[in-house]
């Protein structure tokens, strides 16, 4: 992805007033983080994780593990579908 390209669309439950890319002690500015925190018209902050922007901060690193598991599931599903297709058409 290039500078200024659109990588995601974030839709909150309420109007978004402000947002920040969350960091941690190793990256306090959040320059390499994929966790977006949004202040909305709701009483609680809303959090969105976009792995294409960067890794999750260390304090919520479990998000990276979940993302990897989802990618593996998607890959195995595509492989299974391909195998099924070969059986049908061969």
C-alpha positions, 0 to 999 in steps of 0.5 A: 500500500502506498502513502495516502491509500485507503486501507480500511473503512471504520464505522462506529456505533455512533458519530466518531469525534476523534481517533488515535492510533494506540501505541505502547512503551516501545512505540509510544506514538503508535507509528507502527501500530494497527490498533485504532481507538475512537471516541464516539458519541457512545459512553465507551471508546471503540477499538478497531484492529487493522493489521495492515497498518501494523502489529498490535501494541504489546499490551494487546498482542493477543490480537496478532494471534487471533489474526494469524488463526483467522488467516490460517482458517481462510487459507485452509478453507480455500485449499479445501474448496479447491480440492472439492472443485478438482474432484467435481471437474476431474 
